[in-house]
Amino acid sequence: MSTGWALSAQLAASVAAIPVQRLAVATEQLVTCVYSLRERNGAFTTRRLPPWSSAIYVALDEHRRCLYTGIVQRGTTKYPDPRAIKDRTAEHYRNNEPIETRTTWHHLWVIPLHHGVPRPQLEAWETRVRQQTASPQTRRSRLHPVA
């Protein structure tokens, strides 16, 4: 169940740098890959998240502003973990990392990737997306510091 969303031109260009054969959905579908992290009563949930093992994800607040950018890739090439995005998002919530997760994360934009992208390439794409989203909660990065 997607909530819909509009990409800025700069962010769309950064995502367009990802080779289309690496994306798990058609490029034109990326704008619809935004999923609610809240139940009607406001409780946090990951049940709407899709079964992808490899993705770049951007946490959004209730106004669809970008808060945090991350990557996940779990499992092996032979046995990818379809719960990866759900489990990683739940870890953020459970550990409250970043510390605002529980109160500010309302939606998750997921850029699904085919499993097996080399980690350095995945990290490079995440860095480009993070720089375009200016994700304020992405304070620590072993890749590149946030300005």
Contact map, one row per residue, 1 for C-alpha under 8 A:
111000000000000000000000000000000011000000000001000000000000000000000000000000000000000000000000000000000000000000000000000000000000000000000000000
111100000000000000000000000000011111000000000000000000000000000000000000000000000000000000000000000000000000000000000000000000000000000000000000000
111110000000000000000000000000010111000000000000000000000000000000000000000000000000000000000000000000000000000000000000000000000000000000000000000
011111000000000000000000000000111100000000000000000000000000000000000000000000000000000000000000000000000000000000000000000000000000000000000000000
001111100000000000000000000000110100000000000000000000000000000100000000000000000000000000000000000000000000000000000000000000000000000000000000000
000111110000000000000000000000100000000000000000000000000000000000000000000000000000000000000000000000000000000000000000000000000000000000000000000
000011111011000000000000000000100000000000000000000000000000000000000000000000000000000000000000000000000000000000000000000000000000000000000000000
000001111111000000000000000000000000000000000000000000000000000000000000000000000000000000000000000000000000000000000000000000000000000000000000000
000000111111100000000000000000000000000000000000000000000000000000000000000000000000000000000000000000000000000000000000000000000000000000000000000
000000011111110000000000000000000000000000000000000000000000000000000000000000000000000000000000000000000000000000000000000000000001000000000000000
000000111111111000000000000000000000000000000000000000000000000000000000000000000000000000000000000000000000000000000000000000001001100000000000000
000000111111111100000000000000000000000000000000000000000000000000000000000000000000000000000000000000000000000000000000000000000000000000000000000
000000001111111110000000000000000000000000000000000000000000000000000000000000000000000000000000000000000000000000000000000000000000000000000000000
000000000111111111000000000000000000000000000000000000000000000000000000000000000000000000000000000000000000000000000000000010011001000000000000000
000000000011111111000000000000000000000000000000000000000000000000000000000000000000000000000000000000000000000000000000000010011000000000000000000
000000000001111111110000001000000000000000000000000000000000000000000000000000000000000000000000000000000000000000000000000000000000000000000000000
000000000000111111100000000000000000000000000000000000000000000000000000000000000000000000000000000000000000000000000000000010000000000000000000000
000000000000011111110110000000000000000000000000000000000000000000000000000000000000000000000000000000000000000000000000000010000000000000000000000
000000000000000111111110000000000000000000000000000000000000000000000000000000000000000000000000000000000000000000000000000000000000000000000000000
000000000000000101111110011000000000000000000000000000000000000000000000000000000000000000000000000000000000000000000000000000000000000000000000000
000000000000000000111111000000000000000000000000000000000000000000000000000000000000000000000000000000000000000000000000000000000000000000000000000
000000000000000001111111000000000000000000000000000000000000000000000000000000000000000000000000000000000000000011001000000000000000000000000000000
000000000000000001111111111000000000000000000000000000000000000000000000000000000000000000000000000000000000001111000000000000000000000000000000000
000000000000000000001111110000000000000000000000000000000000000000000000000000000000000000000000000000000000000111000000000000000000000000000000000
000000000000000000000011111011000000000000000000000000000000000000000000000000000000000000000000000000000000000110000000000000000000000000000000000
000000000000000000010011111111000000000000000000000000000000000000000000000000000000000000000000000000000000000000000000000000000000000000000000000
000000000000000100010010111111000000000000000000000000000000000000000000000000000000000000000000000000000000000000000000000000000000000000000000000
000000000000000000000000011111100000000000000000000000000000000000000000000000000000000000000000000000000000000000000000000000000000000000000000000
000000000000000000000000111111111000000000000000000000000000000000000000000000000000000000000000000000000000000000000000000000000000000000000000000
000000000000000000000000111111111000000000000000000000000000000000000000000000000000000000000000000000000000011000000000000000000000000000000000000
000111100000000000000000000111111100000000000000000000000000000000000000000000000000000000000000000000000000000000000000000000000000000000000000000
011110000000000000000000000011111100000000000000000000000000000000000000000000000000000000000000000000000000000000000000000000000000000000000000000
010100000000000000000000000011111110000000000000000000000000000000000000000000000000000000000000000000000000111000000000000000000000000000000000000
011110000000000000000000000000111111000000000000000000000000000000000000000000000000000000000000000000000011110000000000000000000000000000000000000
111000000000000000000000000000001111100000000001100000000000000000000000000000000000000000000000000000000011110000000000000000000000000000000000000
111000000000000000000000000000000111111000000001000000000000000000000000000000000000000000000000000000000111000000000000000000000000000000000000000
000000000000000000000000000000000011111000011101000000000000000000000000000000000000000000000000000000001111000000000000000000000000000000000000000
000000000000000000000000000000000001111111111000000000000000000000000000000000000000000000000000000000000110000000000000000000000000000000000000000
000000000000000000000000000000000001111111111000000000000000000000000000000000000000000000000000000000000000000000000000000000000000000000000000000
000000000000000000000000000000000000011111100000000000000000000000000000000000000000000000000000000000000000000000000000000000000000000000000000000
000000000000000000000000000000000000011111100000000000000000000000000000000000000000000000000000000000000000000000000000000000000000000000000000000
000000000000000000000000000000000000011111110000000000000000000000000000000000000000000000000000000000000000000000000000000000000000000000000000000
000000000000000000000000000000000000011111111000000000000000000000000000000000000000000000000000000000000000000000000000000000000000000000000000000
000000000000000000000000000000000000111001111100000000000000000000000000000000000000000000000000000001000100000000000000000000000000000000000000000
000000000000000000000000000000000000111000111111000000000000000000000000000000000000000000000000000000000000000000000000000000000000000000000000000
000000000000000000000000000000000000100000011111100000000000000000000000000000000000010011000000000000000000000000000000000000000000000000000000000
000000000000000000000000000000000000000000001111100000000000000000000000000000000000010000000000000000000000000000000000000000000000000000000000000
100000000000000000000000000000000011100000001111110000000000000000000000000000000000000000000000000000000000000000000000000000000000000000000000000
000000000000000000000000000000000010000000000111111000000000000000000000000000000000110000000000000000000000000000000000000000000000000000000000000
000000000000000000000000000000000000000000000001111100000000000000000000000000000000110000000000000000000000000000000000000000000000000000000000000
000000000000000000000000000000000000000000000000111110000000000000000000000000000111110000000000000000000000000000000000000000000000000000000000000
000000000000000000000000000000000000000000000000011111100000000000000000000000001111100000000000000000000000000110000000000000000000000000000000000
000000000000000000000000000000000000000000000000001111100000000000000001111000011111100000000000000000000000000011100000000000000000000000000000000
000000000000000000000000000000000000000000000000000111110000000000000011110000000001100000000000000000000000000111100000000000000000000000000000000
000000000000000000000000000000000000000000000000000111111000000000000011100000000000100000000000000000000000011110000000000000000000000000000000000
000000000000000000000000000000000000000000000000000001111100000000001111000000000000000000000000000000000000011110000000010001000000000000000000000
000000000000000000000000000000000000000000000000000000111110000000001111000000000000000000000000000000000001111000000000000000000000000000000000000
000000000000000000000000000000000000000000000000000000011111000001111100000000000000000000000000000000000001110000000000000000000000000000000000000
000000000000000000000000000000000000000000000000000000001111100001111000000000000000000000000000000000001111100000000000000000000000000000000000000
000000000000000000000000000000000000000000000000000000000111111111110000000000000000000000000000000000011111100000000000000000000000000000000000000
000000000000000000000000000000000000000000000000000000000011111111100000000000000000000000000000000000011110000000000000000000000000000000000000000
000000000000000000000000000000000000000000000000000000000001111110000000000000000000000000000000000000011110000000000000000000000000000000000000000
000000000000000000000000000000000000000000000000000000000001111110000000000000000000000000000000000000000000000000000000000000000000000000000000000
000010000000000000000000000000000000000000000000000000000001111111000000000000000000000000000000000000000010000000000000000000000000000000000000000
000000000000000000000000000000000000000000000000000000000001111111100000000000000000000000000000000000000000000000000000000000000000000000000000000
000000000000000000000000000000000000000000000000000000000111100111111000000000000000000000000000000000000000000000000000000000000000111100000000000
000000000000000000000000000000000000000000000000000000000111100011111000000000000000000000000000000000001000000000000000000000000000111111000000000
000000000000000000000000000000000000000000000000000000000111000001111100000000000000000000000000000000000000000000000000000000000100001111000000000
000000000000000000000000000000000000000000000000000000011110000001111110000000000000000000000000000000000000000000000000000001001100101001000000000
000000000000000000000000000000000000000000000000000000011100000000011111000000000000000000000000000000000000000000000000000001000100000000000000000
000000000000000000000000000000000000000000000000000001111000000000001111100000000000000000000000000000000000000000000000011001000000000000000000000
000000000000000000000000000000000000000000000000000011111000000000000111110000000001100100000000000000000000000000000000000000000000000000000000000
000000000000000000000000000000000000000000000000000011100000000000000011111000000001000000000000000000000000000000100000000000000000000000000000000
000000000000000000000000000000000000000000000000000011000000000000000001111100011001000000000000000000000000000000000000000000000000000000000000000
000000000000000000000000000000000000000000000000000010000000000000000000111110111000000000000000000000000000000000000000000000000000000000000000000
000000000000000000000000000000000000000000000000000000000000000000000000011111111000000000000000000000000000000000010000000000000000000000000000000
000000000000000000000000000000000000000000000000000000000000000000000000001111110000000000000000000000000000000000110000000000000000000000000000000
000000000000000000000000000000000000000000000000000000000000000000000000000111110000000000000000000000000000000000000000000000000000000000000000000
000000000000000000000000000000000000000000000000000000000000000000000000001111111000000000000000000000000000000000000000000000000000000000000000000
000000000000000000000000000000000000000000000000000010000000000000000000011111111100000000000000000000000000000000100000000000000000000000000000000
000000000000000000000000000000000000000000000000000110000000000000000000011100111111000000000000000000000000000000000000000000000000000000000000000
000000000000000000000000000000000000000000000000001110000000000000000000000000011111100000000000000000000000000000000000000000000000000000000000000
000000000000000000000000000000000000000000000000001110000000000000000000000000001111111000000000000000000000000000000000000000000000000000000000000
000000000000000000000000000000000000000000000000001111000000000000000001110000001111111100000000000000000000000000000000000000000000000000000000000
000000000000000000000000000000000000000000000000111111100000000000000001000000000111111110000000000000000000000000000000000000000000000000000000000
000000000000000000000000000000000000000000000110111000000000000000000000000000000011111111000000000000000000000000000000000000000000000000000000000
000000000000000000000000000000000000000000000000000000000000000000000000000000000011111111100000000000000000000000000000000000000000000000000000000
000000000000000000000000000000000000000000000000000000000000000000000001000000000001111111110000000000000000000000000000000000000000000000000000000
000000000000000000000000000000000000000000000100000000000000000000000000000000000000111111111000000000000000000000000000000000000000000000000000000
000000000000000000000000000000000000000000000100000000000000000000000000000000000000011111111100000000000000000000000000000000000000000000000000000
000000000000000000000000000000000000000000000000000000000000000000000000000000000000001111111111000000000000000000000000000000000000000000000000000
000000000000000000000000000000000000000000000000000000000000000000000000000000000000000111111111110010000000000000000000000000000000000000000000000
000000000000000000000000000000000000000000000000000000000000000000000000000000000000000011111111100011000000000000000000000000000000000000000000000
000000000000000000000000000000000000000000000000000000000000000000000000000000000000000001111111000000000000000000000000000000000000000000000000000
000000000000000000000000000000000000000000000000000000000000000000000000000000000000000000111111100000000000000000000000000000000000000000000000000
000000000000000000000000000000000000000000000000000000000000000000000000000000000000000000111111111111000000000000000000000000000000000000000000000
000000000000000000000000000000000000000000000000000000000000000000000000000000000000000000011011111110000000000000000000000000000000000000000000000
000000000000000000000000000000000000000000000000000000000000000000000000000000000000000000010001111110000000000000000000000000000000000011000000000
000000000000000000000000000000000000000000000000000000000000000000000000000000000000000000000001111111000000000000000000000000000000000000000000000
000000000000000000000000000000000000000000000000000000000000000000000000000000000000000000000001111111111000000000000000000000000000000010000000000
000000000000000000000000000000000000000000000000000000000000000000000000000000000000000000011001111111111000000000000000000000000000000000000000000
000000000000000000000000000000000000000000010000000000000000000000000000000000000000000000001001001111111000000000000000000000000000000000000000000
000000000000000000000000000000000000000000000000000000000000000000000000000000000000000000000000000111111000000000000000000000000000000000000000000
000000000000000000000000000000000000000000000000000000000001110000000000000000000000000000000000000111111100000000000000000000000000000000000000000
000000000000000000000000000000000000100000000000000000000011110000100000000000000000000000000000000111111111000000000000000000000000000000000000000
000000000000000000000000000000000001110000010000000000000011110000000000000000000000000000000000000000011111000000000000000000000000000000000000000
000000000000000000000000000000000111110000000000000000000011110100000000000000000000000000000000000000001111100000000000000000000000000000000000000
000000000000000000000000000000000111100000000000000000001111000000000000000000000000000000000000000000001111110000000000000000000000000000000000000
000000000000000000000000000000001110000000000000000000001111000000000000000000000000000000000000000000000011111000000000000000000000000000000000000
000000000000000000000000000001001110000000000000000000111100000000000000000000000000000000000000000000000001111100000000000000000000000000000000000
000000000000000000000010000001001000000000000000000000111000000000000000000000000000000000000000000000000000111110000000000000000000000000000000000
000000000000000000000011100000000000000000000000000101110000000000000000000000000000000000000000000000000000011111000000000000000000000000000000000
000000000000000000000111100000000000000000000000000111110000000000000000000000000000000000000000000000000000001111101000000000000000000000000000000
000000000000000000000111000000000000000000000000000011000000000000000000000000000000000000000000000000000000000111111000000000000000000000000000000
000000000000000000000000000000000000000000000000000011000000000000000000100010010000000000000000000000000000000011111000000000000000000000000000000
000000000000000000000000000000000000000000000000000000000000000000000000000110000000000000000000000000000000000001111100000000000000000000000000000
000000000000000000000100000000000000000000000000000000000000000000000000000000000000000000000000000000000000000011111110110000000000000000000000000
000000000000000000000000000000000000000000000000000000000000000000000000000000000000000000000000000000000000000000011111110000000000000000000000000
000000000000000000000000000000000000000000000000000000000000000000000000000000000000000000000000000000000000000000001111111000000000000000000000000
000000000000000000000000000000000000000000000000000000000000000000000000000000000000000000000000000000000000000000000111111100000000000000000000000
000000000000000000000000000000000000000000000000000000000000000000000000000000000000000000000000000000000000000000001111111110000000000000000000000
000000000000000000000000000000000000000000000000000000010000000000000010000000000000000000000000000000000000000000001111111111000000000000000000000
000000000000000000000000000000000000000000000000000000000000000000000010000000000000000000000000000000000000000000000011111111100000000000000010000
000000000000000000000000000000000000000000000000000000000000000000000000000000000000000000000000000000000000000000000001111111110000000000000000000
000000000000011011000000000000000000000000000000000000000000000000000000000000000000000000000000000000000000000000000000111111111000000000000000000
000000000000000000000000000000000000000000000000000000010000000000001110000000000000000000000000000000000000000000000000011111111100000000000000000
000000000000000000000000000000000000000000000000000000000000000000000000000000000000000000000000000000000000000000000000001111111110000000000011000
000000000000011000000000000000000000000000000000000000000000000000000000000000000000000000000000000000000000000000000000000111111111000000000000000
000000000010011000000000000000000000000000000000000000000000000000001000000000000000000000000000000000000000000000000000000011111111100000000000000
000000000000000000000000000000000000000000000000000000000000000000011100000000000000000000000000000000000000000000000000000001111111111000000000000
000000000000000000000000000000000000000000000000000000000000000000000000000000000000000000000000000000000000000000000000000000111111111000000000010
000000000110010000000000000000000000000000000000000000000000000000000000000000000000000000000000000000000000000000000000000000011111110000000000000
000000000010000000000000000000000000000000000000000000000000000001101000000000000000000000000000000000000000000000000000000000001111111000000000000
000000000000000000000000000000000000000000000000000000000000000001100000000000000000000000000000000000000000000000000000000000000111111100000000000
000000000000000000000000000000000000000000000000000000000000000001111000000000000000000000000000000000000000000000000000000000000110111111000000000
000000000000000000000000000000000000000000000000000000000000000001110000000000000000000000000000000000000000000000000000000000000000011111100000000
000000000000000000000000000000000000000000000000000000000000000000110000000000000000000000000000010100000000000000000000000000000000001111100000000
000000000000000000000000000000000000000000000000000000000000000000111000000000000000000000000000010000000000000000000000000000000000001111111000010
000000000000000000000000000000000000000000000000000000000000000000000000000000000000000000000000000000000000000000000000000000000000000111111000110
000000000000000000000000000000000000000000000000000000000000000000000000000000000000000000000000000000000000000000000000000000000000000001111100110
000000000000000000000000000000000000000000000000000000000000000000000000000000000000000000000000000000000000000000000000000000000000000001111111110
000000000000000000000000000000000000000000000000000000000000000000000000000000000000000000000000000000000000000000000000000000000000000000011111100
000000000000000000000000000000000000000000000000000000000000000000000000000000000000000000000000000000000000000000000000001000100000000000001111100
000000000000000000000000000000000000000000000000000000000000000000000000000000000000000000000000000000000000000000000000000000100000000000001111110
000000000000000000000000000000000000000000000000000000000000000000000000000000000000000000000000000000000000000000000000000000000000000000111111111
000000000000000000000000000000000000000000000000000000000000000000000000000000000000000000000000000000000000000000000000000000000010000001111001111
000000000000000000000000000000000000000000000000000000000000000000000000000000000000000000000000000000000000000000000000000000000000000000000000111
